[in-house]
Amino acid sequence: MEKQGHQSWGSSRIALALVAGAGLVMVLAVLAPRLGHRTGGGIVGSEGNLPVALSRAGSENKLVMVDFYTDWCGWCKKLDSTTLADPDVQRALSGFVVVKLNAEKGGLSDAKRFGVDAFPTIVFLDATGAEVGRIPGYMDPKPFLDELNDVLKRKA
């Protein structure tokens, strides 16, 4: 009997560990977009809220880069893992307030507002929310940097 009780306690510990692990995964899934992370990499420290980003852009005299993505989008993941993870791109993005919005979840209304219906789509805004540029689809780091520089020239 005692051995069965011990096995039962061991099974309970395993079940508890599995529940705790599942809970941690759920918490991370909720917090990750707010922290500026997407599965597979991306920009650390970006905003998850467009009004906050626009306010920051005004006070920091920067443009806003809105990265519209979806969880199922393979090209969005590639953009994160190659282009947005590129050190030169990361340096260039310091001139922007970056917002990552899931176009099917928290960013749905903003995606509709800007007519975004394909992913990834990058929309550049001034601090008033007016569009100053757009990158529809995936780009490798070098052409992406060229586009960033063109957008920054329009701001000047």
N, CA, C and O atoms as a GROMACS GRO file, in nm:
protein
  624
    1MET      N    1   0.081  -0.118   0.000
    1MET     CA    2   0.000   0.000   0.000
    1MET      C    3   0.086   0.126   0.000
    1MET      O    4   0.062   0.219  -0.076
    2GLU      N    5   0.186   0.126   0.085
    2GLU     CA    6   0.267   0.245   0.094
    2GLU      C    7   0.334   0.277  -0.039
    2GLU      O    8   0.347   0.394  -0.076
    3LYS      N    9   0.376   0.173  -0.111
    3LYS     CA   10   0.440   0.194  -0.239
    3LYS      C   11   0.342   0.256  -0.338
    3LYS      O   12   0.380   0.345  -0.414
    4GLN      N   13   0.217   0.211  -0.339
    4GLN     CA   14   0.118   0.268  -0.429
    4GLN      C   15   0.095   0.415  -0.395
    4GLN      O   16   0.083   0.498  -0.485
    5GLY      N   17   0.088   0.447  -0.267
    5GLY     CA   18   0.071   0.587  -0.225
    5GLY      C   19   0.187   0.672  -0.273
    5GLY      O   20   0.168   0.786  -0.314
    6HIS      N   21   0.307   0.617  -0.268
    6HIS     CA   22   0.424   0.689  -0.312
    6HIS      C   23   0.417   0.713  -0.464
    6HIS      O   24   0.449   0.822  -0.511
    7GLN      N   25   0.374   0.612  -0.539
    7GLN     CA   26   0.361   0.628  -0.684
    7GLN      C   27   0.254   0.732  -0.714
    7GLN      O   28   0.269   0.814  -0.805
    8SER      N   29   0.148   0.729  -0.638
    8SER     CA   30   0.041   0.825  -0.658
    8SER      C   31   0.093   0.967  -0.632
    8SER      O   32   0.063   1.059  -0.708
    9TRP      N   33   0.171   0.984  -0.524
    9TRP     CA   34   0.228   1.115  -0.496
    9TRP      C   35   0.322   1.157  -0.607
    9TRP      O   36   0.325   1.274  -0.645
   10GLY      N   37   0.400   1.064  -0.661
   10GLY     CA   38   0.490   1.094  -0.772
   10GLY      C   39   0.411   1.136  -0.895
   10GLY      O   40   0.449   1.230  -0.964
   11SER      N   41   0.301   1.068  -0.923
   11SER     CA   42   0.215   1.104  -1.036
   11SER      C   43   0.155   1.241  -1.014
   11SER      O   44   0.141   1.320  -1.108
   12SER      N   45   0.119   1.270  -0.891
   12SER     CA   46   0.063   1.402  -0.860
   12SER      C   47   0.165   1.511  -0.884
   12SER      O   48   0.131   1.618  -0.935
   13ARG      N   49   0.290   1.484  -0.847
   13ARG     CA   50   0.395   1.584  -0.871
   13ARG      C   51   0.416   1.607  -1.020
   13ARG      O   52   0.436   1.720  -1.063
   14ILE      N   53   0.412   1.501  -1.097
   14ILE     CA   54   0.428   1.514  -1.243
   14ILE      C   55   0.312   1.594  -1.300
   14ILE      O   56   0.332   1.683  -1.383
   15ALA      N   57   0.192   1.562  -1.257
   15ALA     CA   58   0.074   1.635  -1.305
   15ALA      C   59   0.083   1.782  -1.267
   15ALA      O   60   0.052   1.870  -1.347
   16LEU      N   61   0.126   1.810  -1.143
   16LEU     CA   62   0.141   1.947  -1.097
   16LEU      C   63   0.246   2.020  -1.181
   16LEU      O   64   0.226   2.136  -1.218
   17ALA      N   65   0.356   1.954  -1.209
   17ALA     CA   66   0.461   2.016  -1.292
   17ALA      C   67   0.410   2.045  -1.432
   17ALA      O   68   0.441   2.150  -1.489
   18LEU      N   69   0.332   1.955  -1.488
   18LEU     CA   70   0.276   1.977  -1.622
   18LEU      C   71   0.178   2.094  -1.623
   18LEU      O   72   0.180   2.176  -1.715
   19VAL      N   73   0.095   2.102  -1.521
   19VAL     CA   74   0.000   2.214  -1.511
   19VAL      C   75   0.076   2.345  -1.495
   19VAL      O   76   0.042   2.445  -1.559
   20ALA      N   77   0.178   2.346  -1.410
   20ALA     CA   78   0.256   2.467  -1.389
   20ALA      C   79   0.327   2.508  -1.518
   20ALA      O   80   0.331   2.626  -1.552
   21GLY      N   81   0.382   2.411  -1.590
   21GLY     CA   82   0.448   2.441  -1.718
   21GLY      C   83   0.351   2.497  -1.820
   21GLY      O   84   0.384   2.592  -1.891
   22ALA      N   85   0.232   2.439  -1.828
   22ALA     CA   86   0.130   2.489  -1.920
   22ALA      C   87   0.089   2.631  -1.882
   22ALA      O   88   0.068   2.715  -1.969
   23GLY      N   89   0.078   2.656  -1.752
   23GLY     CA   90   0.043   2.791  -1.707
   23GLY      C   91   0.150   2.892  -1.745
   23GLY      O   92   0.118   3.004  -1.785
   24LEU      N   93   0.277   2.854  -1.732
   24LEU     CA   94   0.387   2.943  -1.769
   24LEU      C   95   0.383   2.974  -1.918
   24LEU      O   96   0.402   3.089  -1.958
   25VAL      N   97   0.358   2.873  -1.999
   25VAL     CA   98   0.348   2.893  -2.144
   25VAL      C   99   0.235   2.991  -2.175
   25VAL      O  100   0.252   3.079  -2.259
   26MET      N  101   0.122   2.977  -2.108
   26MET     CA  102   0.009   3.067  -2.131
   26MET      C  103   0.043   3.210  -2.090
   26MET      O  104   0.008   3.304  -2.161
   27VAL      N  105   0.110   3.227  -1.977
   27VAL     CA  106   0.148   3.361  -1.931
   27VAL      C  107   0.245   3.424  -2.031
   27VAL      O  108   0.230   3.541  -2.065
   28LEU      N  109   0.343   3.348  -2.077
   28LEU     CA  110   0.439   3.401  -2.174
   28LEU      C  111   0.371   3.437  -2.305
   28LEU      O  112   0.406   3.537  -2.368
   29ALA      N  113   0.274   3.357  -2.347
   29ALA     CA  114   0.202   3.387  -2.471
   29ALA      C  115   0.126   3.518  -2.461
   29ALA      O  116   0.115   3.591  -2.560
   30VAL      N  117   0.074   3.548  -2.344
   30VAL     CA  118   0.001   3.673  -2.324
   30VAL      C  119   0.097   3.791  -2.312
   30VAL      O  120   0.072   3.897  -2.368
   31LEU      N  121   0.208   3.773  -2.239
   31LEU     CA  122   0.300   3.883  -2.214
   31LEU      C  123   0.394   3.912  -2.330
   31LEU      O  124   0.436   4.027  -2.347
   32ALA      N  125   0.428   3.812  -2.410
   32ALA     CA  126   0.528   3.831  -2.515
   32ALA      C  127   0.496   3.946  -2.609
   32ALA      O  128   0.586   4.027  -2.634
   33PRO      N  129   0.373   3.960  -2.662
   33PRO     CA  130   0.348   4.074  -2.750
   33PRO      C  131   0.364   4.208  -2.680
   33PRO      O  132   0.406   4.306  -2.742
   34ARG      N  133   0.330   4.213  -2.553
   34ARG     CA  134   0.343   4.338  -2.478
   34ARG      C  135   0.489   4.373  -2.454
   34ARG      O  136   0.524   4.490  -2.438
   35LEU      N  137   0.574   4.272  -2.452
   35LEU     CA  138   0.716   4.295  -2.428
   35LEU      C  139   0.792   4.316  -2.559
   35LEU      O  140   0.912   4.341  -2.558
   36GLY      N  141   0.721   4.305  -2.672
   36GLY     CA  142   0.786   4.329  -2.799
   36GLY      C  143   0.851   4.205  -2.857
   36GLY      O  144   0.937   4.218  -2.945
   37HIS      N  145   0.815   4.089  -2.813
   37HIS     CA  146   0.873   3.966  -2.863
   37HIS      C  147   0.770   3.888  -2.944
   37HIS      O  148   0.652   3.887  -2.912
   38ARG      N  149   0.817   3.823  -3.048
   38ARG     CA  150   0.737   3.729  -3.125
   38ARG      C  151   0.813   3.599  -3.125
   38ARG      O  152   0.936   3.599  -3.114
   39THR      N  153   0.744   3.491  -3.138
   39THR     CA  154   0.812   3.363  -3.146
   39THR      C  155   0.909   3.367  -3.263
   39THR      O  156   0.871   3.408  -3.373
   40GLY      N  157   1.032   3.326  -3.240
   40GLY     CA  158   1.130   3.322  -3.348
   40GLY      C  159   1.218   3.446  -3.352
   40GLY      O  160   1.298   3.458  -3.445
   41GLY      N  161   1.207   3.535  -3.259
   41GLY     CA  162   1.296   3.650  -3.257
   41GLY      C  163   1.221   3.778  -3.281
   41GLY      O  164   1.098   3.782  -3.267
   42GLY      N  165   1.291   3.881  -3.315
   42GLY     CA  166   1.227   4.007  -3.343
   42GLY      C  167   1.292   4.121  -3.268
   42GLY      O  168   1.407   4.111  -3.224
   43ILE      N  169   1.218   4.226  -3.252
   43ILE     CA  170   1.270   4.347  -3.192
   43ILE      C  171   1.235   4.347  -3.044
   43ILE      O  172   1.118   4.336  -3.006
   44VAL      N  173   1.336   4.359  -2.963
   44VAL     CA  174   1.314   4.365  -2.819
   44VAL      C  175   1.287   4.509  -2.780
   44VAL      O  176   1.354   4.600  -2.828
   45GLY      N  177   1.188   4.530  -2.696
   45GLY     CA  178   1.160   4.663  -2.644
   45GLY      C  179   1.066   4.745  -2.728
   45GLY      O  180   1.053   4.866  -2.707
   46SER      N  181   0.998   4.683  -2.823
   46SER     CA  182   0.904   4.759  -2.904
   46SER      C  183   0.773   4.777  -2.827
   46SER      O  184   0.746   4.706  -2.730
   47GLU      N  185   0.695   4.872  -2.872
   47GLU     CA  186   0.565   4.898  -2.812
   47GLU      C  187   0.464   4.797  -2.863
   47GLU      O  188   0.484   4.738  -2.970
   48GLY      N  189   0.358   4.776  -2.790
   48GLY     CA  190   0.249   4.692  -2.834
   48GLY      C  191   0.120   4.771  -2.844
   48GLY      O  192   0.012   4.714  -2.858
   49ASN      N  193   0.132   4.903  -2.837
   49ASN     CA  194   0.015   4.989  -2.830
   49ASN      C  195   0.041   5.111  -2.920
   49ASN      O  196   0.132   5.189  -2.893
   50LEU      N  197  -0.040   5.126  -3.024
   50LEU     CA  198  -0.016   5.233  -3.121
   50LEU      C  199  -0.030   5.373  -3.060
   50LEU      O  200   0.056   5.457  -3.085
   51PRO      N  201  -0.134   5.403  -2.980
   51PRO     CA  202  -0.142   5.538  -2.922
   51PRO      C  203  -0.020   5.573  -2.836
   51PRO      O  204   0.027   5.687  -2.840
   52VAL      N  205   0.031   5.478  -2.760
   52VAL     CA  206   0.150   5.502  -2.679
   52VAL      C  207   0.270   5.529  -2.770
   52VAL      O  208   0.350   5.618  -2.743
   53ALA      N  209   0.282   5.451  -2.877
   53ALA     CA  210   0.394   5.469  -2.970
   53ALA      C  211   0.387   5.605  -3.038
   53ALA      O  212   0.490   5.671  -3.055
   54LEU      N  213   0.268   5.648  -3.078
   54LEU     CA  214   0.254   5.779  -3.141
   54LEU      C  215   0.293   5.891  -3.045
   54LEU      O  216   0.357   5.988  -3.084
   55SER      N  217   0.254   5.877  -2.919
   55SER     CA  218   0.291   5.974  -2.818
   55SER      C  219   0.443   5.979  -2.800
   55SER      O  220   0.502   6.087  -2.794
   56ARG      N  221   0.504   5.862  -2.790
   56ARG     CA  222   0.651   5.854  -2.778
   56ARG      C  223   0.717   5.918  -2.900
   56ARG      O  224   0.815   5.991  -2.886
   57ALA      N  225   0.663   5.890  -3.019
   57ALA     CA  226   0.722   5.944  -3.142
   57ALA      C  227   0.720   6.096  -3.139
   57ALA      O  228   0.816   6.161  -3.180
   58GLY      N  229   0.611   6.154  -3.090
   58GLY     CA  230   0.602   6.298  -3.080
   58GLY      C  231   0.705   6.356  -2.984
   58GLY      O  232   0.771   6.455  -3.015
   59SER      N  233   0.719   6.293  -2.868
   59SER     CA  234   0.813   6.345  -2.768
   59SER      C  235   0.958   6.317  -2.804
   59SER      O  236   1.048   6.390  -2.761
   60GLU      N  237   0.983   6.212  -2.883
   60GLU     CA  238   1.121   6.178  -2.921
   60GLU      C  239   1.157   6.224  -3.062
   60GLU      O  240   1.268   6.200  -3.109
   61ASN      N  241   1.062   6.291  -3.130
   61ASN     CA  242   1.083   6.338  -3.267
   61ASN      C  243   1.126   6.224  -3.360
   61ASN      O  244   1.224   6.235  -3.433
   62LYS      N  245   1.049   6.115  -3.356
   62LYS     CA  246   1.076   5.998  -3.439
   62LYS      C  247   0.952   5.960  -3.518
   62LYS      O  248   0.842   6.008  -3.491
   63LEU      N  249   0.972   5.876  -3.616
   63LEU     CA  250   0.862   5.814  -3.687
   63LEU      C  251   0.825   5.684  -3.616
   63LEU      O  252   0.902   5.632  -3.536
   64VAL      N  253   0.706   5.634  -3.645
   64VAL     CA  254   0.660   5.506  -3.591
   64VAL      C  255   0.667   5.404  -3.703
   64VAL      O  256   0.623   5.430  -3.815
   65MET      N  257   0.721   5.287  -3.671
   65MET     CA  258   0.717   5.175  -3.763
   65MET      C  259   0.622   5.071  -3.705
   65MET      O  260   0.649   5.014  -3.599
   66VAL      N  261   0.511   5.046  -3.774
   66VAL     CA  262   0.413   4.949  -3.728
   66VAL      C  263   0.432   4.821  -3.809
   66VAL      O  264   0.417   4.820  -3.931
   67ASP      N  265   0.465   4.713  -3.740
   67ASP     CA  266   0.486   4.582  -3.801
   67ASP      C  267   0.358   4.501  -3.778
   67ASP      O  268   0.335   4.449  -3.669
   68PHE      N  269   0.275   4.489  -3.883
   68PHE     CA  270   0.154   4.409  -3.876
   68PHE      C  271   0.189   4.265  -3.912
   68PHE      O  272   0.250   4.240  -4.016
   69TYR      N  273   0.152   4.171  -3.826
   69TYR     CA  274   0.183   4.030  -3.847
   69TYR      C  275   0.066   3.944  -3.802
   69TYR      O  276  -0.030   3.994  -3.743
   70THR      N  277   0.075   3.816  -3.830
   70THR     CA  278  -0.019   3.717  -3.776
   70THR      C  279   0.063   3.600  -3.723
   70THR      O  280   0.178   3.581  -3.761
   71ASP      N  281   0.002   3.522  -3.635
   71ASP     CA  282   0.072   3.407  -3.578
   71ASP      C  283   0.103   3.300  -3.682
   71ASP      O  284   0.203   3.229  -3.668
   72TRP      N  285   0.021   3.286  -3.784
   72TRP     CA  286   0.036   3.178  -3.882
   72TRP      C  287   0.125   3.217  -4.000
   72TRP      O  288   0.154   3.132  -4.085
   73CYS      N  289   0.169   3.340  -4.008
   73CYS     CA  290   0.241   3.392  -4.124
   73CYS      C  291   0.388   3.350  -4.125
   73CYS      O  292   0.466   3.395  -4.042
   74GLY      N  293   0.424   3.264  -4.218
   74GLY     CA  294   0.562   3.219  -4.230
   74GLY      C  295   0.658   3.331  -4.269
   74GLY      O  296   0.770   3.336  -4.218
   75TRP      N  297   0.615   3.421  -4.358
   75TRP     CA  298   0.700   3.533  -4.399
   75TRP      C  299   0.721   3.631  -4.284
   75TRP      O  300   0.825   3.696  -4.277
   76CYS      N  301   0.624   3.642  -4.195
   76CYS     CA  302   0.639   3.727  -4.076
   76CYS      C  303   0.750   3.671  -3.988
   76CYS      O  304   0.833   3.746  -3.936
   77LYS      N  305   0.751   3.541  -3.971
   77LYS     CA  306   0.854   3.477  -3.889
   77LYS      C  307   0.991   3.491  -3.953
   77LYS      O  308   1.091   3.511  -3.884
   78LYS      N  309   0.996   3.480  -4.086
   78LYS     CA  310   1.123   3.497  -4.157
   78LYS      C  311   1.171   3.642  -4.143
   78LYS      O  312   1.291   3.665  -4.126
   79LEU      N  313   1.080   3.738  -4.152
   79LEU     CA  314   1.117   3.878  -4.133
   79LEU      C  315   1.181   3.898  -3.996
   79LEU      O  316   1.282   3.967  -3.983
   80ASP      N  317   1.122   3.836  -3.894
   80ASP     CA  318   1.177   3.845  -3.758
   80ASP      C  319   1.314   3.782  -3.749
   80ASP      O  320   1.408   3.841  -3.695
   81SER      N  321   1.326   3.660  -3.801
   81SER     CA  322   1.448   3.584  -3.779
   81SER      C  323   1.565   3.629  -3.866
   81SER      O  324   1.680   3.603  -3.831
   82THR      N  325   1.538   3.696  -3.977
   82THR     CA  326   1.648   3.741  -4.064
   82THR      C  327   1.659   3.893  -4.064
   82THR      O  328   1.757   3.948  -4.014
   83THR      N  329   1.562   3.959  -4.120
   83THR     CA  330   1.570   4.104  -4.143
   83THR      C  331   1.572   4.183  -4.013
   83THR      O  332   1.665   4.260  -3.989
   84LEU      N  333   1.471   4.165  -3.929
   84LEU     CA  334   1.463   4.244  -3.807
   84LEU      C  335   1.566   4.205  -3.703
   84LEU      O  336   1.594   4.281  -3.611
   85ALA      N  337   1.624   4.086  -3.717
   85ALA     CA  338   1.729   4.042  -3.626
   85ALA      C  339   1.867   4.088  -3.672
   85ALA      O  340   1.964   4.077  -3.596
   86ASP      N  341   1.878   4.138  -3.794
   86ASP     CA  342   2.005   4.184  -3.850
   86ASP      C  343   2.059   4.302  -3.768
   86ASP      O  344   1.985   4.397  -3.742
   87PRO      N  345   2.186   4.298  -3.727
   87PRO     CA  346   2.241   4.406  -3.643
   87PRO      C  347   2.233   4.544  -3.709
   87PRO      O  348   2.207   4.643  -3.640
   88ASP      N  349   2.253   4.554  -3.840
   88ASP     CA  350   2.245   4.683  -3.907
   88ASP      C  351   2.101   4.736  -3.906
   88ASP      O  352   2.078   4.855  -3.888
   89VAL      N  353   2.006   4.646  -3.925
   89VAL     CA  354   1.865   4.685  -3.921
   89VAL      C  355   1.829   4.728  -3.779
   89VAL      O  356   1.760   4.829  -3.761
   90GLN      N  357   1.874   4.655  -3.680
   90GLN     CA  358   1.848   4.690  -3.541
   90GLN      C  359   1.899   4.831  -3.510
   90GLN      O  360   1.830   4.909  -3.444
   91ARG      N  361   2.019   4.863  -3.558
   91ARG     CA  362   2.075   4.998  -3.535
   91ARG      C  363   1.989   5.104  -3.603
   91ARG      O  364   1.959   5.207  -3.544
   92ALA      N  365   1.949   5.077  -3.727
   92ALA     CA  366   1.868   5.174  -3.801
   92ALA      C  367   1.732   5.195  -3.735
   92ALA      O  368   1.677   5.305  -3.737
   93LEU      N  369   1.678   5.089  -3.675
   93LEU     CA  370   1.546   5.100  -3.612
   93LEU      C  371   1.549   5.183  -3.484
   93LEU      O  372   1.443   5.217  -3.431
   94SER      N  373   1.667   5.215  -3.435
   94SER     CA  374   1.674   5.301  -3.316
   94SER      C  375   1.620   5.441  -3.348
   94SER      O  376   1.590   5.518  -3.257
   95GLY      N  377   1.608   5.474  -3.477
   95GLY     CA  378   1.552   5.601  -3.517
   95GLY      C  379   1.401   5.600  -3.528
   95GLY      O  380   1.341   5.700  -3.568
   96PHE      N  381   1.338   5.489  -3.491
   96PHE     CA  382   1.193   5.474  -3.499
   96PHE      C  383   1.138   5.428  -3.365
   96PHE      O  384   1.210   5.368  -3.284
   97VAL      N  385   1.012   5.456  -3.342
   97VAL     CA  386   0.940   5.390  -3.234
   97VAL      C  387   0.871   5.272  -3.303
   97VAL      O  388   0.789   5.291  -3.393
   98VAL      N  389   0.904   5.152  -3.260
   98VAL     CA  390   0.856   5.031  -3.327
   98VAL      C  391   0.734   4.975  -3.254
   98VAL      O  392   0.733   4.963  -3.131
   99VAL      N  393   0.633   4.940  -3.332
   99VAL     CA  394   0.512   4.878  -3.278
   99VAL      C  395   0.490   4.748  -3.353
   99VAL      O  396   0.492   4.746  -3.476
  100LYS      N  397   0.468   4.640  -3.280
  100LYS     CA  398   0.433   4.512  -3.340
  100LYS      C  399   0.288   4.484  -3.304
  100LYS      O  400   0.252   4.478  -3.186
  101LEU      N  401   0.206   4.466  -3.407
  101LEU     CA  402   0.064   4.442  -3.383
  101LEU      C  403   0.018   4.317  -3.456
  101LEU      O  404   0.038   4.303  -3.576
  102ASN      N  405  -0.043   4.226  -3.381
  102ASN     CA  406  -0.102   4.108  -3.440
  102ASN      C  407  -0.232   4.152  -3.507
  102ASN      O  408  -0.326   4.193  -3.439
  103ALA      N  409  -0.236   4.142  -3.637
  103ALA     CA  410  -0.349   4.196  -3.714
  103ALA      C  411  -0.477   4.117  -3.698
  103ALA      O  412  -0.582   4.157  -3.749
  104GLU      N  413  -0.470   4.004  -3.629
  104GLU     CA  414  -0.590   3.925  -3.606
  104GLU      C  415  -0.633   3.926  -3.460
  104GLU      O  416  -0.732   3.863  -3.422
  105LYS      N  417  -0.558   3.995  -3.380
  105LYS     CA  418  -0.589   4.000  -3.237
  105LYS      C  419  -0.594   4.146  -3.194
  105LYS      O  420  -0.682   4.219  -3.239
  106GLY      N  421  -0.504   4.189  -3.110
  106GLY     CA  422  -0.506   4.326  -3.058
  106GLY      C  423  -0.491   4.436  -3.162
  106GLY      O  424  -0.532   4.549  -3.137
  107GLY      N  425  -0.433   4.404  -3.277
  107GLY     CA  426  -0.411   4.505  -3.380
  107GLY      C  427  -0.512   4.502  -3.493
  107GLY      O  428  -0.490   4.564  -3.597
  108LEU      N  429  -0.621   4.430  -3.475
  108LEU     CA  430  -0.721   4.414  -3.581
  108LEU      C  431  -0.779   4.547  -3.628
  108LEU      O  432  -0.786   4.571  -3.748
  109SER      N  433  -0.819   4.632  -3.536
  109SER     CA  434  -0.880   4.760  -3.577
  109SER      C  435  -0.778   4.850  -3.647
  109SER      O  436  -0.814   4.920  -3.742
  110ASP      N  437  -0.652   4.848  -3.601
  110ASP     CA  438  -0.549   4.929  -3.667
  110ASP      C  439  -0.518   4.874  -3.805
  110ASP      O  440  -0.494   4.951  -3.898
  111ALA      N  441  -0.518   4.741  -3.821
  111ALA     CA  442  -0.494   4.681  -3.953
  111ALA      C  443  -0.604   4.724  -4.050
  111ALA      O  444  -0.576   4.757  -4.165
  112LYS      N  445  -0.727   4.725  -4.004
  112LYS     CA  446  -0.838   4.770  -4.088
  112LYS      C  447  -0.824   4.918  -4.121
  112LYS      O  448  -0.843   4.959  -4.236
  113ARG      N  449  -0.790   4.996  -4.022
  113ARG     CA  450  -0.776   5.142  -4.039
  113ARG      C  451  -0.675   5.176  -4.148
  113ARG      O  452  -0.696   5.270  -4.225
  114PHE      N  453  -0.564   5.099  -4.154
  114PHE     CA  454  -0.459   5.127  -4.252
  114PHE      C  455  -0.469   5.038  -4.376
  114PHE      O  456  -0.379   5.038  -4.460
  115GLY      N  457  -0.579   4.963  -4.389
  115GLY     CA  458  -0.600   4.881  -4.508
  115GLY      C  459  -0.500   4.769  -4.524
  115GLY      O  460  -0.462   4.734  -4.636
  116VAL      N  461  -0.456   4.712  -4.414
  116VAL     CA  462  -0.359   4.602  -4.418
  116VAL      C  463  -0.436   4.472  -4.431
  116VAL      O  464  -0.518   4.438  -4.345
  117ASP      N  465  -0.408   4.399  -4.539
  117ASP     CA  466  -0.476   4.271  -4.560
  117ASP      C  467  -0.381   4.160  -4.606
  117ASP      O  468  -0.425   4.052  -4.644
  118ALA      N  469  -0.251   4.188  -4.601
  118ALA     CA  470  -0.149   4.088  -4.633
  118ALA      C  471  -0.036   4.104  -4.531
  118ALA      O  472  -0.014   4.212  -4.477
  119PHE      N  473   0.035   3.994  -4.507
  119PHE     CA  474   0.133   3.997  -4.399
  119PHE      C  475   0.264   3.934  -4.442
  119PHE      O  476   0.266   3.838  -4.520
  120PRO      N  477   0.376   3.988  -4.392
  120PRO     CA  478   0.382   4.105  -4.306
  120PRO      C  479   0.360   4.233  -4.387
  120PRO      O  480   0.385   4.236  -4.508
  121THR      N  481   0.314   4.336  -4.321
  121THR     CA  482   0.307   4.470  -4.378
  121THR      C  483   0.363   4.566  -4.274
  121THR      O  484   0.321   4.565  -4.158
  122ILE      N  485   0.457   4.647  -4.318
  122ILE     CA  486   0.516   4.749  -4.232
  122ILE      C  487   0.458   4.882  -4.277
  122ILE      O  488   0.464   4.916  -4.395
  123VAL      N  489   0.404   4.958  -4.183
  123VAL     CA  490   0.349   5.091  -4.212
  123VAL      C  491   0.426   5.192  -4.128
  123VAL      O  492   0.444   5.175  -4.008
  124PHE      N  493   0.472   5.298  -4.194
  124PHE     CA  494   0.545   5.405  -4.126
  124PHE      C  495   0.451   5.524  -4.107
  124PHE      O  496   0.383   5.565  -4.200
  125LEU      N  497   0.450   5.578  -3.987
  125LEU     CA  498   0.361   5.688  -3.952
  125LEU      C  499   0.440   5.802  -3.890
  125LEU      O  500   0.543   5.781  -3.826
  126ASP      N  501   0.390   5.924  -3.909
  126ASP     CA  502   0.446   6.034  -3.832
  126ASP      C  503   0.374   6.037  -3.697
  126ASP      O  504   0.285   5.956  -3.672
  127ALA      N  505   0.412   6.129  -3.611
  127ALA     CA  506   0.358   6.132  -3.475
  127ALA      C  507   0.208   6.163  -3.471
  127ALA      O  508   0.143   6.139  -3.370
  128THR      N  509   0.153   6.216  -3.581
  128THR     CA  510   0.009   6.244  -3.585
  128THR      C  511  -0.071   6.122  -3.631
  128THR      O  512  -0.194   6.123  -3.626
  129GLY      N  513   0.000   6.018  -3.675
  129GLY     CA  514  -0.067   5.897  -3.724
  129GLY      C  515  -0.086   5.896  -3.874
  129GLY      O  516  -0.150   5.805  -3.927
  130ALA      N  517  -0.030   5.995  -3.945
  130ALA     CA  518  -0.039   5.999  -4.091
  130ALA      C  519   0.065   5.905  -4.151
  130ALA      O  520   0.181   5.903  -4.108
  131GLU      N  521   0.024   5.828  -4.251
  131GLU     CA  522   0.114   5.733  -4.315
  131GLU      C  523   0.216   5.807  -4.401
  131GLU      O  524   0.181   5.895  -4.479
  132VAL      N  525   0.345   5.769  -4.384
  132VAL     CA  526   0.452   5.828  -4.465
  132VAL      C  527   0.526   5.725  -4.548
  132VAL      O  528   0.615   5.760  -4.626
  133GLY      N  529   0.489   5.598  -4.534
  133GLY     CA  530   0.553   5.493  -4.612
  133GLY      C  531   0.497   5.357  -4.576
  133GLY      O  532   0.427   5.340  -4.476
  134ARG      N  533   0.531   5.259  -4.661
  134ARG     CA  534   0.477   5.124  -4.641
  134ARG      C  535   0.569   5.023  -4.708
  134ARG      O  536   0.621   5.049  -4.816
  135ILE      N  537   0.589   4.909  -4.643
  135ILE     CA  538   0.660   4.796  -4.702
  135ILE      C  539   0.564   4.677  -4.698
  135ILE      O  540   0.541   4.619  -4.592
  136PRO      N  541   0.508   4.642  -4.814
  136PRO     CA  542   0.420   4.525  -4.817
  136PRO      C  543   0.501   4.398  -4.841
  136PRO      O  544   0.567   4.385  -4.944
  137GLY      N  545   0.496   4.306  -4.748
  137GLY     CA  546   0.565   4.179  -4.766
  137GLY      C  547   0.704   4.174  -4.705
  137GLY      O  548   0.750   4.269  -4.641
  138TYR      N  549   0.768   4.062  -4.727
  138TYR     CA  550   0.901   4.035  -4.673
  138TYR      C  551   1.008   4.105  -4.756
  138TYR      O  552   0.994   4.118  -4.877
  139MET      N  553   1.115   4.149  -4.689
  139MET     CA  554   1.235   4.202  -4.755
  139MET      C  555   1.357   4.152  -4.681
  139MET      O  556   1.357   4.139  -4.559
  140ASP      N  557   1.462   4.123  -4.758
  140ASP     CA  558   1.591   4.090  -4.698
  140ASP      C  559   1.648   4.215  -4.631
  140ASP      O  560   1.603   4.326  -4.658
  141PRO      N  561   1.748   4.198  -4.543
  141PRO     CA  562   1.800   4.311  -4.467
  141PRO      C  563   1.846   4.431  -4.550
  141PRO      O  564   1.811   4.545  -4.517
  142LYS      N  565   1.923   4.410  -4.655
  142LYS     CA  566   1.979   4.523  -4.732
  142LYS      C  567   1.869   4.608  -4.797
  142LYS      O  568   1.869   4.730  -4.777
  143PRO      N  569   1.776   4.550  -4.873
  143PRO     CA  570   1.670   4.635  -4.929
  143PRO      C  571   1.580   4.696  -4.821
  143PRO      O  572   1.527   4.806  -4.839
  144PHE      N  573   1.564   4.626  -4.709
  144PHE     CA  574   1.485   4.680  -4.598
  144PHE      C  575   1.553   4.806  -4.544
  144PHE      O  576   1.486   4.906  -4.516
  145LEU      N  577   1.686   4.800  -4.528
  145LEU     CA  578   1.762   4.918  -4.481
  145LEU      C  579   1.747   5.034  -4.578
  145LEU      O  580   1.732   5.149  -4.536
  146ASP      N  581   1.752   5.005  -4.708
  146ASP     CA  582   1.734   5.110  -4.808
  146ASP      C  583   1.597   5.177  -4.792
  146ASP      O  584   1.587   5.300  -4.800
  147GLU      N  585   1.493   5.097  -4.769
  147GLU     CA  586   1.358   5.152  -4.748
  147GLU      C  587   1.352   5.237  -4.622
  147GLU      O  588   1.291   5.344  -4.621
  148LEU      N  589   1.415   5.188  -4.514
  148LEU     CA  590   1.418   5.264  -4.389
  148LEU      C  591   1.481   5.401  -4.411
  148LEU      O  592   1.430   5.503  -4.364
  149ASN      N  593   1.593   5.403  -4.483
  149ASN     CA  594   1.661   5.529  -4.510
  149ASN      C  595   1.577   5.623  -4.595
  149ASN      O  596   1.576   5.744  -4.572
  150ASP      N  597   1.506   5.568  -4.693
  150ASP     CA  598   1.416   5.650  -4.776
  150ASP      C  599   1.305   5.711  -4.691
  150ASP      O  600   1.271   5.828  -4.707
  151VAL      N  601   1.249   5.632  -4.601
  151VAL     CA  602   1.142   5.683  -4.514
  151VAL      C  603   1.196   5.792  -4.423
  151VAL      O  604   1.129   5.894  -4.403
  152LEU      N  605   1.313   5.773  -4.368
  152LEU     CA  606   1.372   5.874  -4.280
  152LEU      C  607   1.399   6.005  -4.356
  152LEU      O  608   1.385   6.113  -4.299
  153LYS      N  609   1.435   5.996  -4.483
  153LYS     CA  610   1.457   6.117  -4.564
  153LYS      C  611   1.328   6.194  -4.581
  153LYS      O  612   1.329   6.318  -4.584
  154ARG      N  613   1.216   6.124  -4.592
  154ARG     CA  614   1.085   6.191  -4.607
  154ARG      C  615   1.049   6.268  -4.481
  154ARG      O  616   0.978   6.369  -4.486
  155LYS      N  617   1.099   6.221  -4.368
  155LYS     CA  618   1.070   6.288  -4.240
  155LYS      C  619   1.143   6.421  -4.231
  155LYS      O  620   1.091   6.518  -4.177
  156ALA      N  621   1.264   6.424  -4.286
  156ALA     CA  622   1.351   6.543  -4.272
  156ALA      C  623   1.301   6.664  -4.346
  156ALA      O  624   1.365   6.769  -4.342
   0.00000   0.00000   0.00000
